[in-house]
Amino acid sequence: MGKTSATGSFHLLLGVAGSTIIMAIGTIALGMLLPAEGVGLYGMALIPATMINFFRDWGVNSAITKQIASLRGANKDAEIHDVIVSGIVF
């Protein structure tokens, strides 16, 4: 189980790193193509996306994982759906 978890975590790391590299290359290319005024507007357009990215995970994923494990351990499988829906809505 630890090997599977480590492999999954490594794949997640590769995906996040790859996504960040692609976004950096795209931002640099776009900065070279836009005039000076356009670069400023592009920077302002990125502010909401950056703020959402900064505040996107307030420990909800960890809390959902812990709660689902606790419910499975207590044989309360009927309540798992409610926890998942609440986490997605939040």
PDB file of N, CA, C and O in Angstrom, chain B, residues numbered from 101:
ATOM      1  N   MET B 101       0.823  -1.180   0.000  1.00  0.00           N
ATOM      2  CA  MET B 101       0.000   0.000   0.000  1.00  0.00           C
ATOM      3  C   MET B 101       0.875   1.255   0.000  1.00  0.00           C
ATOM      4  O   MET B 101       0.536   2.240  -0.656  1.00  0.00           O
ATOM      5  N   GLY B 102       1.978   1.233   0.716  1.00  0.00           N
ATOM      6  CA  GLY B 102       2.883   2.376   0.745  1.00  0.00           C
ATOM      7  C   GLY B 102       3.521   2.628  -0.609  1.00  0.00           C
ATOM      8  O   GLY B 102       3.712   3.776  -1.009  1.00  0.00           O
ATOM      9  N   LYS B 103       3.853   1.540  -1.323  1.00  0.00           N
ATOM     10  CA  LYS B 103       4.457   1.679  -2.645  1.00  0.00           C
ATOM     11  C   LYS B 103       3.467   2.315  -3.613  1.00  0.00           C
ATOM     12  O   LYS B 103       3.844   3.179  -4.404  1.00  0.00           O
ATOM     13  N   THR B 104       2.213   1.899  -3.558  1.00  0.00           N
ATOM     14  CA  THR B 104       1.183   2.473  -4.418  1.00  0.00           C
ATOM     15  C   THR B 104       0.966   3.945  -4.097  1.00  0.00           C
ATOM     16  O   THR B 104       0.813   4.765  -5.002  1.00  0.00           O
ATOM     17  N   SER B 105       0.954   4.274  -2.825  1.00  0.00           N
ATOM     18  CA  SER B 105       0.779   5.667  -2.405  1.00  0.00           C
ATOM     19  C   SER B 105       1.953   6.524  -2.857  1.00  0.00           C
ATOM     20  O   SER B 105       1.756   7.640  -3.338  1.00  0.00           O
ATOM     21  N   ALA B 106       3.163   6.019  -2.707  1.00  0.00           N
ATOM     22  CA  ALA B 106       4.346   6.774  -3.125  1.00  0.00           C
ATOM     23  C   ALA B 106       4.361   6.972  -4.635  1.00  0.00           C
ATOM     24  O   ALA B 106       4.729   8.044  -5.115  1.00  0.00           O
ATOM     25  N   THR B 107       3.968   5.956  -5.379  1.00  0.00           N
ATOM     26  CA  THR B 107       3.915   6.076  -6.838  1.00  0.00           C
ATOM     27  C   THR B 107       2.877   7.110  -7.252  1.00  0.00           C
ATOM     28  O   THR B 107       3.135   7.933  -8.129  1.00  0.00           O
ATOM     29  N   GLY B 108       1.723   7.073  -6.637  1.00  0.00           N
ATOM     30  CA  GLY B 108       0.683   8.053  -6.938  1.00  0.00           C
ATOM     31  C   GLY B 108       1.112   9.466  -6.594  1.00  0.00           C
ATOM     32  O   GLY B 108       0.836  10.402  -7.344  1.00  0.00           O
ATOM     33  N   SER B 109       1.783   9.625  -5.470  1.00  0.00           N
ATOM     34  CA  SER B 109       2.269  10.947  -5.077  1.00  0.00           C
ATOM     35  C   SER B 109       3.315  11.457  -6.055  1.00  0.00           C
ATOM     36  O   SER B 109       3.336  12.644  -6.380  1.00  0.00           O
ATOM     37  N   PHE B 110       4.176  10.577  -6.521  1.00  0.00           N
ATOM     38  CA  PHE B 110       5.201  10.971  -7.491  1.00  0.00           C
ATOM     39  C   PHE B 110       4.561  11.397  -8.807  1.00  0.00           C
ATOM     40  O   PHE B 110       4.979  12.387  -9.407  1.00  0.00           O
ATOM     41  N   HIS B 111       3.554  10.663  -9.256  1.00  0.00           N
ATOM     42  CA  HIS B 111       2.856  11.045 -10.488  1.00  0.00           C
ATOM     43  C   HIS B 111       2.154  12.385 -10.324  1.00  0.00           C
ATOM     44  O   HIS B 111       2.142  13.194 -11.252  1.00  0.00           O
ATOM     45  N   LEU B 112       1.582  12.624  -9.178  1.00  0.00           N
ATOM     46  CA  LEU B 112       0.955  13.918  -8.901  1.00  0.00           C
ATOM     47  C   LEU B 112       1.994  15.033  -8.935  1.00  0.00           C
ATOM     48  O   LEU B 112       1.744  16.096  -9.502  1.00  0.00           O
ATOM     49  N   LEU B 113       3.144  14.800  -8.340  1.00  0.00           N
ATOM     50  CA  LEU B 113       4.227  15.781  -8.365  1.00  0.00           C
ATOM     51  C   LEU B 113       4.659  16.084  -9.794  1.00  0.00           C
ATOM     52  O   LEU B 113       4.849  17.247 -10.150  1.00  0.00           O
ATOM     53  N   LEU B 114       4.815  15.051 -10.615  1.00  0.00           N
ATOM     54  CA  LEU B 114       5.191  15.260 -12.007  1.00  0.00           C
ATOM     55  C   LEU B 114       4.144  16.080 -12.753  1.00  0.00           C
ATOM     56  O   LEU B 114       4.492  16.954 -13.547  1.00  0.00           O
ATOM     57  N   GLY B 115       2.884  15.809 -12.507  1.00  0.00           N
ATOM     58  CA  GLY B 115       1.819  16.554 -13.160  1.00  0.00           C
ATOM     59  C   GLY B 115       1.800  18.020 -12.762  1.00  0.00           C
ATOM     60  O   GLY B 115       1.641  18.892 -13.615  1.00  0.00           O
ATOM     61  N   VAL B 116       1.961  18.298 -11.483  1.00  0.00           N
ATOM     62  CA  VAL B 116       1.957  19.684 -11.003  1.00  0.00           C
ATOM     63  C   VAL B 116       3.187  20.427 -11.530  1.00  0.00           C
ATOM     64  O   VAL B 116       3.085  21.575 -11.963  1.00  0.00           O
ATOM     65  N   ALA B 117       4.345  19.770 -11.492  1.00  0.00           N
ATOM     66  CA  ALA B 117       5.569  20.410 -12.000  1.00  0.00           C
ATOM     67  C   ALA B 117       5.456  20.662 -13.498  1.00  0.00           C
ATOM     68  O   ALA B 117       5.832  21.735 -13.972  1.00  0.00           O
ATOM     69  N   GLY B 118       4.953  19.706 -14.238  1.00  0.00           N
ATOM     70  CA  GLY B 118       4.776  19.885 -15.676  1.00  0.00           C
ATOM     71  C   GLY B 118       3.813  21.005 -16.002  1.00  0.00           C
ATOM     72  O   GLY B 118       4.061  21.803 -16.906  1.00  0.00           O
ATOM     73  N   SER B 119       2.736  21.066 -15.281  1.00  0.00           N
ATOM     74  CA  SER B 119       1.755  22.132 -15.481  1.00  0.00           C
ATOM     75  C   SER B 119       2.356  23.500 -15.200  1.00  0.00           C
ATOM     76  O   SER B 119       2.106  24.452 -15.940  1.00  0.00           O
ATOM     77  N   THR B 120       3.144  23.607 -14.141  1.00  0.00           N
ATOM     78  CA  THR B 120       3.777  24.875 -13.799  1.00  0.00           C
ATOM     79  C   THR B 120       4.784  25.293 -14.867  1.00  0.00           C
ATOM     80  O   THR B 120       4.863  26.470 -15.217  1.00  0.00           O
ATOM     81  N   ILE B 121       5.543  24.349 -15.382  1.00  0.00           N
ATOM     82  CA  ILE B 121       6.531  24.657 -16.421  1.00  0.00           C
ATOM     83  C   ILE B 121       5.836  25.114 -17.697  1.00  0.00           C
ATOM     84  O   ILE B 121       6.263  26.086 -18.320  1.00  0.00           O
ATOM     85  N   ILE B 122       4.775  24.427 -18.089  1.00  0.00           N
ATOM     86  CA  ILE B 122       4.031  24.820 -19.289  1.00  0.00           C
ATOM     87  C   ILE B 122       3.428  26.209 -19.117  1.00  0.00           C
ATOM     88  O   ILE B 122       3.467  27.016 -20.046  1.00  0.00           O
ATOM     89  N   MET B 123       2.875  26.497 -17.952  1.00  0.00           N
ATOM     90  CA  MET B 123       2.300  27.822 -17.709  1.00  0.00           C
ATOM     91  C   MET B 123       3.383  28.899 -17.738  1.00  0.00           C
ATOM     92  O   MET B 123       3.147  29.987 -18.262  1.00  0.00           O
ATOM     93  N   ALA B 124       4.563  28.617 -17.185  1.00  0.00           N
ATOM     94  CA  ALA B 124       5.652  29.596 -17.201  1.00  0.00           C
ATOM     95  C   ALA B 124       6.108  29.880 -18.627  1.00  0.00           C
ATOM     96  O   ALA B 124       6.317  31.037 -18.992  1.00  0.00           O
ATOM     97  N   ILE B 125       6.264  28.846 -19.426  1.00  0.00           N
ATOM     98  CA  ILE B 125       6.683  29.032 -20.819  1.00  0.00           C
ATOM     99  C   ILE B 125       5.633  29.834 -21.586  1.00  0.00           C
ATOM    100  O   ILE B 125       5.974  30.733 -22.355  1.00  0.00           O
ATOM    101  N   GLY B 126       4.365  29.512 -21.378  1.00  0.00           N
ATOM    102  CA  GLY B 126       3.288  30.252 -22.043  1.00  0.00           C
ATOM    103  C   GLY B 126       3.249  31.712 -21.621  1.00  0.00           C
ATOM    104  O   GLY B 126       3.027  32.594 -22.451  1.00  0.00           O
ATOM    105  N   THR B 127       3.462  31.970 -20.343  1.00  0.00           N
ATOM    106  CA  THR B 127       3.455  33.348 -19.847  1.00  0.00           C
ATOM    107  C   THR B 127       4.616  34.148 -20.436  1.00  0.00           C
ATOM    108  O   THR B 127       4.440  35.303 -20.824  1.00  0.00           O
ATOM    109  N   ILE B 128       5.786  33.546 -20.503  1.00  0.00           N
ATOM    110  CA  ILE B 128       6.947  34.224 -21.086  1.00  0.00           C
ATOM    111  C   ILE B 128       6.714  34.505 -22.571  1.00  0.00           C
ATOM    112  O   ILE B 128       6.997  35.603 -23.050  1.00  0.00           O
ATOM    113  N   ALA B 129       6.201  33.517 -23.290  1.00  0.00           N
ATOM    114  CA  ALA B 129       5.932  33.706 -24.724  1.00  0.00           C
ATOM    115  C   ALA B 129       4.895  34.804 -24.931  1.00  0.00           C
ATOM    116  O   ALA B 129       5.053  35.650 -25.811  1.00  0.00           O
ATOM    117  N   LEU B 130       3.851  34.796 -24.137  1.00  0.00           N
ATOM    118  CA  LEU B 130       2.817  35.824 -24.268  1.00  0.00           C
ATOM    119  C   LEU B 130       3.365  37.193 -23.913  1.00  0.00           C
ATOM    120  O   LEU B 130       3.002  38.182 -24.549  1.00  0.00           O
ATOM    121  N   GLY B 131       4.227  37.275 -22.915  1.00  0.00           N
ATOM    122  CA  GLY B 131       4.859  38.536 -22.544  1.00  0.00           C
ATOM    123  C   GLY B 131       5.727  39.098 -23.649  1.00  0.00           C
ATOM    124  O   GLY B 131       5.841  40.314 -23.797  1.00  0.00           O
ATOM    125  N   MET B 132       6.341  38.219 -24.426  1.00  0.00           N
ATOM    126  CA  MET B 132       7.172  38.674 -25.541  1.00  0.00           C
ATOM    127  C   MET B 132       6.317  39.163 -26.710  1.00  0.00           C
ATOM    128  O   MET B 132       6.739  40.043 -27.461  1.00  0.00           O
ATOM    129  N   LEU B 133       5.137  38.607 -26.865  1.00  0.00           N
ATOM    130  CA  LEU B 133       4.279  38.976 -27.989  1.00  0.00           C
ATOM    131  C   LEU B 133       3.446  40.231 -27.729  1.00  0.00           C
ATOM    132  O   LEU B 133       3.096  40.948 -28.666  1.00  0.00           O
ATOM    133  N   LEU B 134       3.133  40.495 -26.482  1.00  0.00           N
ATOM    134  CA  LEU B 134       2.263  41.632 -26.148  1.00  0.00           C
ATOM    135  C   LEU B 134       3.068  42.924 -26.005  1.00  0.00           C
ATOM    136  O   LEU B 134       4.241  42.893 -25.635  1.00  0.00           O
ATOM    137  N   PRO B 135       2.432  44.056 -26.300  1.00  0.00           N
ATOM    138  CA  PRO B 135       3.091  45.330 -25.996  1.00  0.00           C
ATOM    139  C   PRO B 135       3.100  45.560 -24.483  1.00  0.00           C
ATOM    140  O   PRO B 135       2.486  44.796 -23.737  1.00  0.00           O
ATOM    141  N   ALA B 136       3.784  46.598 -24.032  1.00  0.00           N
ATOM    142  CA  ALA B 136       3.948  46.859 -22.599  1.00  0.00           C
ATOM    143  C   ALA B 136       2.609  47.013 -21.887  1.00  0.00           C
ATOM    144  O   ALA B 136       2.444  46.528 -20.768  1.00  0.00           O
ATOM    145  N   GLU B 137       1.642  47.691 -22.533  1.00  0.00           N
ATOM    146  CA  GLU B 137       0.321  47.871 -21.896  1.00  0.00           C
ATOM    147  C   GLU B 137      -0.408  46.525 -21.765  1.00  0.00           C
ATOM    148  O   GLU B 137      -1.110  46.279 -20.785  1.00  0.00           O
ATOM    149  N   GLY B 138      -0.228  45.677 -22.755  1.00  0.00           N
ATOM    150  CA  GLY B 138      -0.884  44.368 -22.732  1.00  0.00           C
ATOM    151  C   GLY B 138      -0.342  43.466 -21.647  1.00  0.00           C
ATOM    152  O   GLY B 138      -1.083  42.675 -21.063  1.00  0.00           O
ATOM    153  N   VAL B 139       0.951  43.577 -21.371  1.00  0.00           N
ATOM    154  CA  VAL B 139       1.550  42.757 -20.315  1.00  0.00           C
ATOM    155  C   VAL B 139       0.964  43.125 -18.963  1.00  0.00           C
ATOM    156  O   VAL B 139       0.695  42.251 -18.138  1.00  0.00           O
ATOM    157  N   GLY B 140       0.765  44.421 -18.734  1.00  0.00           N
ATOM    158  CA  GLY B 140       0.158  44.866 -17.482  1.00  0.00           C
ATOM    159  C   GLY B 140      -1.266  44.351 -17.331  1.00  0.00           C
ATOM    160  O   GLY B 140      -1.667  43.918 -16.250  1.00  0.00           O
ATOM    161  N   LEU B 141      -2.035  44.402 -18.427  1.00  0.00           N
ATOM    162  CA  LEU B 141      -3.410  43.879 -18.389  1.00  0.00           C
ATOM    163  C   LEU B 141      -3.421  42.372 -18.158  1.00  0.00           C
ATOM    164  O   LEU B 141      -4.277  41.851 -17.442  1.00  0.00           O
ATOM    165  N   TYR B 142      -2.471  41.681 -18.767  1.00  0.00           N
ATOM    166  CA  TYR B 142      -2.373  40.239 -18.565  1.00  0.00           C
ATOM    167  C   TYR B 142      -2.058  39.931 -17.102  1.00  0.00           C
ATOM    168  O   TYR B 142      -2.621  39.004 -16.518  1.00  0.00           O
ATOM    169  N   GLY B 143      -1.159  40.713 -16.520  1.00  0.00           N
ATOM    170  CA  GLY B 143      -0.838  40.534 -15.100  1.00  0.00           C
ATOM    171  C   GLY B 143      -2.046  40.768 -14.210  1.00  0.00           C
ATOM    172  O   GLY B 143      -2.263  40.038 -13.243  1.00  0.00           O
ATOM    173  N   MET B 144      -2.834  41.790 -14.540  1.00  0.00           N
ATOM    174  CA  MET B 144      -4.049  42.060 -13.758  1.00  0.00           C
ATOM    175  C   MET B 144      -5.077  40.950 -13.938  1.00  0.00           C
ATOM    176  O   MET B 144      -5.814  40.627 -13.006  1.00  0.00           O
ATOM    177  N   ALA B 145      -5.131  40.366 -15.131  1.00  0.00           N
ATOM    178  CA  ALA B 145      -6.079  39.272 -15.373  1.00  0.00           C
ATOM    179  C   ALA B 145      -5.694  38.016 -14.599  1.00  0.00           C
ATOM    180  O   ALA B 145      -6.557  37.196 -14.283  1.00  0.00           O
ATOM    181  N   LEU B 146      -4.428  37.858 -14.296  1.00  0.00           N
ATOM    182  CA  LEU B 146      -3.967  36.685 -13.542  1.00  0.00           C
ATOM    183  C   LEU B 146      -4.231  36.774 -12.049  1.00  0.00           C
ATOM    184  O   LEU B 146      -4.169  35.760 -11.353  1.00  0.00           O
ATOM    185  N   ILE B 147      -4.525  37.964 -11.542  1.00  0.00           N
ATOM    186  CA  ILE B 147      -4.708  38.131 -10.101  1.00  0.00           C
ATOM    187  C   ILE B 147      -5.833  37.248  -9.550  1.00  0.00           C
ATOM    188  O   ILE B 147      -5.601  36.552  -8.562  1.00  0.00           O
ATOM    189  N   PRO B 148      -7.052  37.235 -10.139  1.00  0.00           N
ATOM    190  CA  PRO B 148      -8.089  36.356  -9.570  1.00  0.00           C
ATOM    191  C   PRO B 148      -7.719  34.874  -9.615  1.00  0.00           C
ATOM    192  O   PRO B 148      -7.988  34.138  -8.666  1.00  0.00           O
ATOM    193  N   ALA B 149      -7.104  34.435 -10.714  1.00  0.00           N
ATOM    194  CA  ALA B 149      -6.705  33.027 -10.813  1.00  0.00           C
ATOM    195  C   ALA B 149      -5.653  32.676  -9.771  1.00  0.00           C
ATOM    196  O   ALA B 149      -5.684  31.588  -9.195  1.00  0.00           O
ATOM    197  N   THR B 150      -4.731  33.587  -9.528  1.00  0.00           N
ATOM    198  CA  THR B 150      -3.692  33.351  -8.529  1.00  0.00           C
ATOM    199  C   THR B 150      -4.280  33.301  -7.126  1.00  0.00           C
ATOM    200  O   THR B 150      -3.882  32.467  -6.313  1.00  0.00           O
ATOM    201  N   MET B 151      -5.219  34.183  -6.843  1.00  0.00           N
ATOM    202  CA  MET B 151      -5.858  34.181  -5.522  1.00  0.00           C
ATOM    203  C   MET B 151      -6.646  32.888  -5.294  1.00  0.00           C
ATOM    204  O   MET B 151      -6.591  32.303  -4.212  1.00  0.00           O
ATOM    205  N   ILE B 152      -7.370  32.453  -6.311  1.00  0.00           N
ATOM    206  CA  ILE B 152      -8.118  31.195  -6.192  1.00  0.00           C
ATOM    207  C   ILE B 152      -7.146  30.040  -5.972  1.00  0.00           C
ATOM    208  O   ILE B 152      -7.390  29.177  -5.129  1.00  0.00           O
ATOM    209  N   ASN B 153      -6.064  30.018  -6.711  1.00  0.00           N
ATOM    210  CA  ASN B 153      -5.062  28.968  -6.565  1.00  0.00           C
ATOM    211  C   ASN B 153      -4.443  28.977  -5.170  1.00  0.00           C
ATOM    212  O   ASN B 153      -4.166  27.919  -4.605  1.00  0.00           O
ATOM    213  N   PHE B 154      -4.227  30.162  -4.618  1.00  0.00           N
ATOM    214  CA  PHE B 154      -3.637  30.290  -3.286  1.00  0.00           C
ATOM    215  C   PHE B 154      -4.566  29.758  -2.195  1.00  0.00           C
ATOM    216  O   PHE B 154      -4.109  29.124  -1.244  1.00  0.00           O
ATOM    217  N   PHE B 155      -5.857  30.014  -2.331  1.00  0.00           N
ATOM    218  CA  PHE B 155      -6.815  29.635  -1.293  1.00  0.00           C
ATOM    219  C   PHE B 155      -7.614  28.375  -1.619  1.00  0.00           C
ATOM    220  O   PHE B 155      -8.603  28.093  -0.942  1.00  0.00           O
ATOM    221  N   ARG B 156      -7.219  27.620  -2.622  1.00  0.00           N
ATOM    222  CA  ARG B 156      -8.058  26.510  -3.070  1.00  0.00           C
ATOM    223  C   ARG B 156      -8.108  25.317  -2.114  1.00  0.00           C
ATOM    224  O   ARG B 156      -9.110  24.605  -2.066  1.00  0.00           O
ATOM    225  N   ASP B 157      -7.054  25.101  -1.369  1.00  0.00           N
ATOM    226  CA  ASP B 157      -7.037  23.918  -0.508  1.00  0.00           C
ATOM    227  C   ASP B 157      -6.811  24.337   0.937  1.00  0.00           C
ATOM    228  O   ASP B 157      -5.677  24.584   1.348  1.00  0.00           O
ATOM    229  N   TRP B 158      -7.874  24.416   1.694  1.00  0.00           N
ATOM    230  CA  TRP B 158      -7.801  24.773   3.108  1.00  0.00           C
ATOM    231  C   TRP B 158      -7.798  23.519   3.966  1.00  0.00           C
ATOM    232  O   TRP B 158      -8.353  23.519   5.065  1.00  0.00           O
ATOM    233  N   GLY B 159      -7.179  22.451   3.476  1.00  0.00           N
ATOM    234  CA  GLY B 159      -7.136  21.195   4.205  1.00  0.00           C
ATOM    235  C   GLY B 159      -8.372  20.347   4.001  1.00  0.00           C
ATOM    236  O   GLY B 159      -8.588  19.369   4.717  1.00  0.00           O
ATOM    237  N   VAL B 160      -9.192  20.720   3.017  1.00  0.00           N
ATOM    238  CA  VAL B 160     -10.434  19.986   2.777  1.00  0.00           C
ATOM    239  C   VAL B 160     -10.135  18.566   2.311  1.00  0.00           C
ATOM    240  O   VAL B 160     -10.787  17.622   2.756  1.00  0.00           O
ATOM    241  N   ASN B 161      -9.155  18.401   1.417  1.00  0.00           N
ATOM    242  CA  ASN B 161      -8.835  17.063   0.923  1.00  0.00           C
ATOM    243  C   ASN B 161      -8.376  16.147   2.057  1.00  0.00           C
ATOM    244  O   ASN B 161      -8.790  14.990   2.128  1.00  0.00           O
ATOM    245  N   SER B 162      -7.540  16.651   2.922  1.00  0.00           N
ATOM    246  CA  SER B 162      -7.063  15.843   4.051  1.00  0.00           C
ATOM    247  C   SER B 162      -8.204  15.515   5.008  1.00  0.00           C
ATOM    248  O   SER B 162      -8.293  14.399   5.520  1.00  0.00           O
ATOM    249  N   ALA B 163      -9.075  16.493   5.248  1.00  0.00           N
ATOM    250  CA  ALA B 163     -10.197  16.267   6.155  1.00  0.00           C
ATOM    251  C   ALA B 163     -11.171  15.245   5.582  1.00  0.00           C
ATOM    252  O   ALA B 163     -11.685  14.397   6.312  1.00  0.00           O
ATOM    253  N   ILE B 164     -11.423  15.322   4.288  1.00  0.00           N
ATOM    254  CA  ILE B 164     -12.330  14.354   3.652  1.00  0.00           C
ATOM    255  C   ILE B 164     -11.734  12.952   3.729  1.00  0.00           C
ATOM    256  O   ILE B 164     -12.441  11.993   4.040  1.00  0.00           O
ATOM    257  N   THR B 165     -10.445  12.828   3.448  1.00  0.00           N
ATOM    258  CA  THR B 165      -9.790  11.526   3.504  1.00  0.00           C
ATOM    259  C   THR B 165      -9.874  10.935   4.904  1.00  0.00           C
ATOM    260  O   THR B 165     -10.180   9.753   5.061  1.00  0.00           O
ATOM    261  N   LYS B 166      -9.606  11.747   5.924  1.00  0.00           N
ATOM    262  CA  LYS B 166      -9.669  11.275   7.305  1.00  0.00           C
ATOM    263  C   LYS B 166     -11.086  10.866   7.686  1.00  0.00           C
ATOM    264  O   LYS B 166     -11.297   9.828   8.312  1.00  0.00           O
ATOM    265  N   GLN B 167     -12.063  11.702   7.299  1.00  0.00           N
ATOM    266  CA  GLN B 167     -13.449  11.419   7.659  1.00  0.00           C
ATOM    267  C   GLN B 167     -13.955  10.146   6.982  1.00  0.00           C
ATOM    268  O   GLN B 167     -14.645   9.343   7.610  1.00  0.00           O
ATOM    269  N   ILE B 168     -13.621   9.962   5.717  1.00  0.00           N
ATOM    270  CA  ILE B 168     -14.053   8.757   4.995  1.00  0.00           C
ATOM    271  C   ILE B 168     -13.408   7.516   5.605  1.00  0.00           C
ATOM    272  O   ILE B 168     -14.067   6.486   5.751  1.00  0.00           O
ATOM    273  N   ALA B 169     -12.127   7.602   5.963  1.00  0.00           N
ATOM    274  CA  ALA B 169     -11.460   6.461   6.604  1.00  0.00           C
ATOM    275  C   ALA B 169     -12.115   6.137   7.951  1.00  0.00           C
ATOM    276  O   ALA B 169     -12.287   4.968   8.297  1.00  0.00           O
ATOM    277  N   SER B 170     -12.476   7.172   8.702  1.00  0.00           N
ATOM    278  CA  SER B 170     -13.137   6.955   9.993  1.00  0.00           C
ATOM    279  C   SER B 170     -14.503   6.312   9.808  1.00  0.00           C
ATOM    280  O   SER B 170     -14.878   5.411  10.558  1.00  0.00           O
ATOM    281  N   LEU B 171     -15.241   6.776   8.812  1.00  0.00           N
ATOM    282  CA  LEU B 171     -16.571   6.208   8.570  1.00  0.00           C
ATOM    283  C   LEU B 171     -16.482   4.766   8.089  1.00  0.00           C
ATOM    284  O   LEU B 171     -17.301   3.932   8.473  1.00  0.00           O
ATOM    285  N   ARG B 172     -15.498   4.469   7.256  1.00  0.00           N
ATOM    286  CA  ARG B 172     -15.334   3.080   6.801  1.00  0.00           C
ATOM    287  C   ARG B 172     -14.933   2.183   7.953  1.00  0.00           C
ATOM    288  O   ARG B 172     -15.382   1.040   8.041  1.00  0.00           O
ATOM    289  N   GLY B 173     -14.092   2.692   8.834  1.00  0.00           N
ATOM    290  CA  GLY B 173     -13.678   1.919  10.004  1.00  0.00           C
ATOM    291  C   GLY B 173     -14.834   1.645  10.944  1.00  0.00           C
ATOM    292  O   GLY B 173     -14.855   0.615  11.617  1.00  0.00           O
ATOM    293  N   ALA B 174     -15.803   2.560  11.000  1.00  0.00           N
ATOM    294  CA  ALA B 174     -16.971   2.396  11.877  1.00  0.00           C
ATOM    295  C   ALA B 174     -18.144   1.730  11.156  1.00  0.00           C
ATOM    296  O   ALA B 174     -19.244   1.661  11.704  1.00  0.00           O
ATOM    297  N   ASN B 175     -17.921   1.239   9.930  1.00  0.00           N
ATOM    298  CA  ASN B 175     -18.966   0.596   9.114  1.00  0.00           C
ATOM    299  C   ASN B 175     -20.176   1.499   8.902  1.00  0.00           C
ATOM    300  O   ASN B 175     -21.317   1.040   8.956  1.00  0.00           O
ATOM    301  N   LYS B 176     -19.926   2.773   8.663  1.00  0.00           N
ATOM    302  CA  LYS B 176     -20.997   3.731   8.369  1.00  0.00           C
ATOM    303  C   LYS B 176     -20.884   4.169   6.911  1.00  0.00           C
ATOM    304  O   LYS B 176     -20.723   5.352   6.610  1.00  0.00           O
ATOM    305  N   ASP B 177     -20.970   3.190   6.016  1.00  0.00           N
ATOM    306  CA  ASP B 177     -20.776   3.459   4.598  1.00  0.00           C
ATOM    307  C   ASP B 177     -21.852   4.371   4.013  1.00  0.00           C
ATOM    308  O   ASP B 177     -21.602   5.039   3.010  1.00  0.00           O
ATOM    309  N   ALA B 178     -23.017   4.414   4.602  1.00  0.00           N
ATOM    310  CA  ALA B 178     -24.099   5.240   4.080  1.00  0.00           C
ATOM    311  C   ALA B 178     -23.795   6.732   4.208  1.00  0.00           C
ATOM    312  O   ALA B 178     -24.311   7.536   3.432  1.00  0.00           O
ATOM    313  N   GLU B 179     -22.970   7.103   5.172  1.00  0.00           N
ATOM    314  CA  GLU B 179     -22.668   8.515   5.397  1.00  0.00           C
ATOM    315  C   GLU B 179     -21.508   9.025   4.532  1.00  0.00           C
ATOM    316  O   GLU B 179     -21.272  10.231   4.472  1.00  0.00           O
ATOM    317  N   ILE B 180     -20.794   8.135   3.872  1.00  0.00           N
ATOM    318  CA  ILE B 180     -19.638   8.532   3.063  1.00  0.00           C
ATOM    319  C   ILE B 180     -20.067   9.440   1.919  1.00  0.00           C
ATOM    320  O   ILE B 180     -19.387  10.423   1.623  1.00  0.00           O
ATOM    321  N   HIS B 181     -21.166   9.130   1.285  1.00  0.00           N
ATOM    322  CA  HIS B 181     -21.660   9.951   0.162  1.00  0.00           C
ATOM    323  C   HIS B 181     -21.887  11.388   0.602  1.00  0.00           C
ATOM    324  O   HIS B 181     -21.543  12.318  -0.126  1.00  0.00           O
ATOM    325  N   ASP B 182     -22.460  11.581   1.778  1.00  0.00           N
ATOM    326  CA  ASP B 182     -22.708  12.934   2.281  1.00  0.00           C
ATOM    327  C   ASP B 182     -21.409  13.716   2.496  1.00  0.00           C
ATOM    328  O   ASP B 182     -21.343  14.913   2.219  1.00  0.00           O
ATOM    329  N   VAL B 183     -20.382  13.026   2.992  1.00  0.00           N
ATOM    330  CA  VAL B 183     -19.092  13.685   3.222  1.00  0.00           C
ATOM    331  C   VAL B 183     -18.464  14.109   1.891  1.00  0.00           C
ATOM    332  O   VAL B 183     -17.928  15.211   1.776  1.00  0.00           O
ATOM    333  N   ILE B 184     -18.534  13.236   0.896  1.00  0.00           N
ATOM    334  CA  ILE B 184     -17.967  13.546  -0.418  1.00  0.00           C
ATOM    335  C   ILE B 184     -18.695  14.731  -1.045  1.00  0.00           C
ATOM    336  O   ILE B 184     -18.058  15.645  -1.568  1.00  0.00           O
ATOM    337  N   VAL B 185     -20.014  14.720  -0.996  1.00  0.00           N
ATOM    338  CA  VAL B 185     -20.793  15.820  -1.579  1.00  0.00           C
ATOM    339  C   VAL B 185     -20.486  17.132  -0.857  1.00  0.00           C
ATOM    340  O   VAL B 185     -20.327  18.170  -1.499  1.00  0.00           O
ATOM    341  N   SER B 186     -20.404  17.092   0.448  1.00  0.00           N
ATOM    342  CA  SER B 186     -20.100  18.310   1.202  1.00  0.00           C
ATOM    343  C   SER B 186     -18.721  18.857   0.843  1.00  0.00           C
ATOM    344  O   SER B 186     -18.550  20.070   0.718  1.00  0.00           O
ATOM    345  N   GLY B 187     -17.749  17.984   0.680  1.00  0.00           N
ATOM    346  CA  GLY B 187     -16.413  18.412   0.304  1.00  0.00           C
ATOM    347  C   GLY B 187     -16.377  19.031  -1.082  1.00  0.00           C
ATOM    348  O   GLY B 187     -15.698  20.034  -1.300  1.00  0.00           O
ATOM    349  N   ILE B 188     -17.103  18.441  -2.019  1.00  0.00           N
ATOM    350  CA  ILE B 188     -17.144  18.980  -3.381  1.00  0.00           C
ATOM    351  C   ILE B 188     -17.835  20.334  -3.397  1.00  0.00           C
ATOM    352  O   ILE B 188     -17.378  21.252  -4.078  1.00  0.00           O
ATOM    353  N   VAL B 189     -18.928  20.472  -2.656  1.00  0.00           N
ATOM    354  CA  VAL B 189     -19.645  21.742  -2.615  1.00  0.00           C
ATOM    355  C   VAL B 189     -18.786  22.826  -1.981  1.00  0.00           C
ATOM    356  O   VAL B 189     -18.787  23.966  -2.444  1.00  0.00           O
ATOM    357  N   PHE B 190     -18.048  22.480  -0.921  1.00  0.00           N
ATOM    358  CA  PHE B 190     -17.200  23.475  -0.274  1.00  0.00           C
ATOM    359  C   PHE B 190     -16.063  23.891  -1.187  1.00  0.00           C
ATOM    360  O   PHE B 190     -15.242  24.727  -0.809  1.00  0.00           O
TER     361      PHE B 190
END
